[in-house]
């Protein structure tokens, strides 16, 4: 078949997809904007000279729903959150994203766009992994599928890996010991270590860290307890053991985990007592590490709690848009620093770890003890939380910290992965180069 015939066939497939795609309507969007509500909350608790805060300018929250995607759809919901930002703030992205439709499609439509990206030649190893079939399935995805989808429209989506392998030492790509700083190396995603493998530094069979951590239910099923603090994950309601995907934990009773199904029964119960009980539960990850987690001092104490400072440093520099000081825009962010709360022009971050993914929408640096110490917090939107709940706590300016603010001590996993977007659109040779995924990898 000639190239021209293939191109015509591809164009017809794209037009057909555009006619079938459906706008996501299951989530009630917040008209005044979640980021503006968050800014109001931050202003109400801000003390002059004690903190600097940077948040994304606009992001809609998309929740996973029990009868649709709860337990497997967090990756798709995070893609929707990133897309909501691009559609609202970037006219060039709006023109090309999802065929220029101007809205955020539902999960089924997103799955079709991923398959279309594979047909165009983007991330063919990923297509092989999924047997080129993801439409209508409940398969778990990760940052690689997010990057693949966005890149197929010419959007410069990038991936960054963070891997903690020990205390006080940094391992380079070849495994040698270096100075106590994170070392970035550019490499293929094929060398990322699988969590089910041995402890070797790389395993060629695992294509990406995000996929090996997030898409396989068997991976979580084989781990009956968390390797970090030996927490059991049995559902108090139905006895499911271990709980697969997102679990729910009571804020005052750490031994009362619930699965997705039991949590929904409480929320939808005709009994007011049951509904009130549900209010005390928050969504956490299969392993500790969510905003609401209460990390213990086991497994290394303060060393363990601070091992991922490289992540928050990277996130801080990303949102601060530190340009070349010789450029005309060099002073933009630095001038904004005179203001305690800044809206960044950067897109939110798809934030992946084993078993779950969320969206980072900002970061805070707060001075403590007269400037002697520094506290760093991420602001995170979690698909396992209900949009109405997030909007309510932000409007009420009460309890929002528990749902959105994540301290450094909550980063308890060994490996994390981010997907972000560089400005502008790729064309020509650059567009073709985007078809092969690679990541910037930090090992420390």
C-alpha positions, 0 to 999 in steps of 0.5 A: 500500500502506498504512503499516500493511500495510508495517509488518506486512510489515517485521515479518514480514521481521525475524522471518524474518531472525531465524529464519535468522541464524546465530551466528559460530562460525569464530573460537575465542573467548578465554574469559578475554578478550583485553582482560584478557590485554592488561591483564596484558601492559601491567601487566608492562611498566608503569613507575609514573608514565611512562604512562597507558593506557585500553582497552575493557572487553571485545572479542572478536577475529574473524579473516578466514579464507582460504576464507571472507572473507580479502581482502574481509571485514575490515569485517564482522569489525570490525562483529563486534568492535564487536557483541561489546563491545555485547552483553557490556557494554550490556544495552540494546543486547543487548536490541535488537541482531540482534533480541535474539538475544544472539550475534554473527551470521556475515557472511551474517546481517550482510549480511541485517541491512544490507539490512533497514536499507536497507528501513527507510530507513537510508542509502538513498544507500548502498543505491543504491550497492550496487544494494540487493544485498549478501547473499552478495556479496564487496563491500567495506564501510566505516564507513557500513555499520557505522553503518547496521546499528547505527543500524537497531537504535536504537544511536547510531552516529556517524562521524568523518572525518580528512583531512590536506591539507598541512603546517601549514595547516588548510582549513575546509569552504569551503577557507579557511586558518585557524589551525593546529588541526583544524577540525570541520565537520558535513557530508553524507557525499556531499561526501567526496573520492574517492581516484580523483578530482582533488585538489579539496577535495570531489567530490559523486559520492563518498558516503563516504570509507570506501566509496571507499577500501575497497570497490573492488578496481579502486581498489587494482589501479590503484595499482601502487605506494604513493604514500607511499614507492614500495613495490612490492606484488608477491607473491614466491610467485605473482607477483600484481602488485599484491597486492589487499587484505591483504598479508603482509610478513616482519619481516626481509625487506621485499622478500618480500611475499606475497598471502593465498593464498600465505600460507595455503599456507605456514601449512598446508604439511606442511613444518615449514620452510614453517610456520616461515617463515610465523611470520616474516610479519605482515599489513600493509595494501596501503599502509603504515600497519599496526602492523608497518609500518616507516615510512621518513623519506621524504615529509616526515620527522617532519612526515609522521609527526606529521600525524595527531596530531589522530586520537590526540588525539580517540581519547584524549578519546573513551576518557577519557569526559571528562564535564561536571565539574558532573555526578555522574559527572564524577570517575569517570574522573579518579579512575581516572587514579590507576590506570595502566591503566583499563578504559573504558566506551566502545565500541571504534572501527571504524578505516577507511583505504584498503584495510583496516579494523581495530578500535581497543581502547585508547590509551597515553600514555607519557612519555619523556626525563624527561617532556620528550616524549610517545609515543602508541600505539593498541592495535588488533585486526586481522582479518587476524591469526589469533585464536590468534596474538593470544591466544598472544602475549598469554598469553606476554607476548612479541611482542604489541606487534608485533601490537597496538601502533600508534604515531603514526608508522604513520598514513601514510595521508592520510585516516582514518575512525572509527565509534563508539557513543554510549550509550543508544538512540534512539527516536521522532524521533531514531530517524528522524533516524538514517536520514540519515548525516552525519559530523564532519569534521576537515581539517588 
